[in-house]
């Protein structure tokens, strides 16, 4: 009987390489069960129902005049308040992207500044 001696030449393990298609398939395999679970658990929830009935809150609206800034609108609707606070509340209430307003624009005014 003869004994075979193997050399100590060890090769490093080959690296795993993913192609673009391989990444797409792997992402799909991981995301599909997550999406299915979201659908299953999401179907049991109740959604919000929109209606035309208001919750009892009525807002006064002002129309921006030509050359008028939001600072001037705030000073007009709430002369005793800090205009910066009024501007922040008007921007939030009207979901404005910035404090820039256009002539003819209708703005809802917070209820605490009306009346």
C-alpha positions as CSV (number, residue, x, y, z in Angstrom):
1,X,0.0,0.0,0.0
2,X,1.4,3.4,-0.9
3,X,0.7,6.6,0.9
4,X,0.1,9.7,-1.2
5,X,1.4,12.9,0.3
6,X,-0.4,16.0,-0.6
7,X,1.5,19.2,-0.9
8,X,0.8,22.2,1.3
9,X,-0.2,24.4,-1.6
10,X,-3.5,25.9,-0.6
11,X,-5.4,28.2,-2.8
12,X,-7.4,31.0,-1.4
13,X,-11.2,30.5,-1.7
14,X,-12.6,32.1,-4.8
15,X,-14.4,35.4,-4.2
16,X,-18.1,35.7,-4.9
17,X,-18.8,38.1,-7.7
18,X,-22.3,39.3,-8.4
19,X,-23.3,40.7,-11.7
20,X,-25.9,43.3,-12.2
21,X,-28.5,40.7,-13.0
22,X,-27.4,38.7,-9.9
23,X,-27.9,41.7,-7.7
24,X,-31.3,42.3,-9.1
25,X,-32.3,38.6,-8.6
26,X,-31.0,38.7,-5.0
27,X,-32.8,41.9,-4.2
28,X,-36.0,40.5,-5.6
29,X,-35.7,37.3,-3.6
30,X,-35.2,39.3,-0.4
31,X,-37.8,42.0,-1.1
32,X,-40.6,39.7,-2.3
33,X,-41.3,38.1,1.1
34,X,-41.1,41.5,2.8
35,X,-43.6,43.0,0.3
36,X,-45.9,40.0,0.7
37,X,-45.9,40.3,4.5
38,X,-46.6,44.1,4.2
39,X,-49.6,43.3,2.0
40,X,-50.9,40.6,4.4
41,X,-50.5,42.7,7.5
42,X,-51.6,45.9,5.8
43,X,-55.0,44.5,4.6
44,X,-56.2,44.1,8.2
45,X,-55.8,47.8,9.0
46,X,-58.4,50.4,8.5
47,X,-57.7,53.5,6.5
48,X,-58.8,57.1,7.1
49,X,-62.0,58.1,5.4
50,X,-62.2,61.6,3.9
51,X,-65.4,63.5,4.1
52,X,-66.6,66.9,3.3
53,X,-67.7,67.5,6.9
54,X,-65.4,69.8,8.8
55,X,-64.2,69.1,12.3
56,X,-65.8,72.4,13.4
57,X,-62.7,74.5,12.7
58,X,-63.3,77.4,10.4
59,X,-60.5,79.5,9.0
60,X,-60.5,83.0,7.9
61,X,-58.8,83.6,4.6
62,X,-56.8,86.6,3.4
63,X,-55.8,87.5,-0.1
64,X,-52.3,88.6,-0.8
65,X,-52.2,92.0,-2.4
66,X,-49.6,93.0,-5.1
67,X,-46.3,93.9,-3.5
68,X,-47.4,92.5,-0.1
69,X,-45.0,90.1,1.7
70,X,-45.9,87.4,4.2
71,X,-44.4,89.7,6.9
72,X,-47.0,92.4,6.0
73,X,-49.8,89.8,6.0
74,X,-48.7,88.6,9.5
75,X,-48.5,92.2,10.8
76,X,-52.0,92.9,9.4
77,X,-53.8,89.9,10.8
78,X,-52.0,89.9,14.2
79,X,-50.6,93.3,15.0
80,X,-49.9,92.5,18.6
81,X,-48.1,89.2,17.9
82,X,-44.5,88.6,16.8
83,X,-44.7,88.4,13.0
84,X,-42.1,85.6,12.9
85,X,-44.4,83.4,14.9
86,X,-47.4,84.3,12.8
87,X,-45.5,83.7,9.6
88,X,-44.4,80.2,10.9
89,X,-48.0,79.3,11.7
90,X,-49.3,80.6,8.3
91,X,-46.6,78.6,6.5
92,X,-47.4,75.5,8.4
93,X,-51.2,75.8,8.1
94,X,-51.1,76.5,4.4
95,X,-48.4,73.9,3.8
96,X,-46.2,76.4,2.0
97,X,-42.7,75.4,0.7
98,X,-41.3,78.8,1.7
99,X,-42.4,82.2,3.0
100,X,-42.7,83.6,-0.6
101,X,-46.3,84.5,-1.6
102,X,-47.8,85.6,-4.8
103,X,-50.4,88.4,-5.4
104,X,-53.9,86.9,-5.4
105,X,-52.9,83.9,-3.3
106,X,-55.5,82.9,-0.7
107,X,-54.0,82.1,2.7
108,X,-55.8,80.5,5.7
109,X,-55.1,82.4,8.9
110,X,-54.8,80.5,12.2
111,X,-58.1,80.8,14.2
112,X,-56.3,82.4,17.2
113,X,-55.5,85.5,15.1
114,X,-59.1,86.0,13.8
115,X,-62.2,87.3,15.5
